[in-house]
Amino acid sequence: MLIVPEAAVADLITPEASFDAVEAVFAAMAKGEAYNFPVVREAIGYADALYGFKSGFDRAGLHLGLKSGGYWPGNAAKGLTNHQSTVFLFDPDTGRPTAVVGGNLLTALRTAAASSVSIKHLARPDAKILGMIGAGHQSAFQMRAAVRQRAFEKVVGWNYHPEMLSRLQETADELGLPFEAVEPAQLGAEADVIIAITSSPAASLLDAHVRPGTHLACMGTDTKGKQEVDPKILARASVFTDEVAQSVTIGEAQHAVAQGLIAEGDIVEIGRVINGDHPGRTSAEEITLFDGTGVGLQDLAVAAAVVERAAAEGKAIDVEF
Ligand code: NAD
């Protein structure tokens, strides 16, 4: 069995490799070749922690395994990351464990890859202004991945906690793009592509803020009760997702579906667009919205890419198990 510790992961995967792995697994999901098992997420009644598993099997890529982890709010005080993830891979022919991989950086890379895949397939080709809602840990990864897909000329950003906006400024500086902090109304009026990546419990972006032709990637809502955008936007938009079952239960679409504004059948798996089985965006005025809920198969795909490279470069720890 191979072990790839968290500290080794950064040198073993690029954003491009994450993108390719995530795009391929979304395509396999839409062909019925890969499927996720039901998510387990529990408050364990200790250390205020949320703990759970995301797992699945990709018959096309032959990836079987799970991501285990969760959220420990007291970790920051101990100098540790609050979100903790570890990926376990198994041989689909025998069930024997093949690898254990640190999953913290991989979570950020695969989440950024997902919105980046949505921008590639759904945003207007002439998109120039990127809007960022959220300035937490994930936001920098999101911005870096997004700018690979379109010739963005400027980033506008808003965050509920304005003191965190420096992260967006610094990331835009690193990418050589001008950054402007704006209110949500101006963000919606200017941005061609909007990424929302917050843990907000209520909509920050209202229906009146969003103009025709916008592509939205709603990435923060991954649990019942979280919400980033006005459900009325979903009623106006063509709605895409990684997995419909998660979108309607724990994703951004949970609210629009509960309010009867859209039905489960209105939501399209982005893999169908990747596979050429759905046209995706059909006009410059259409609003497209990607509900990125985060599936276990994304984690397995990027972890498998890391293990393959670690094995090839002799950088994994090999143990008898
Ligand atoms: P973080 O704790 O570093 O940042 C949290 C962000 O949410 C900040 O921008 C903060 O200002 C904002 N926020 C907090 N409370 C808010 C409120 N009441 N109203 C509006 N905004 C508020 O978190 P992070 O690691 O950047 O993750 C952001 C979100 O993305 C989380 O909800 C996380 O669960 C989710 N996430 C989703 C996926 C996925 O695959 N879809 C993957 C990883 C993380």
Boltz pocket constraint, residues with backbone or C-beta under 6 A from the ligand:
constraints:
  - pocket:
      binder: B
      contacts: [[A, 107], [A, 111], [A, 133], [A, 134], [A, 135], [A, 136], [A, 137], [A, 138], [A, 139], [A, 159], [A, 160], [A, 161], [A, 164], [A, 197], [A, 198], [A, 199], [A, 200], [A, 201], [A, 202], [A, 204], [A, 218], [A, 219], [A, 220], [A, 221], [A, 222], [A, 226], [A, 292], [A, 293], [A, 294], [A, 295]]
      max_distance: 6.0
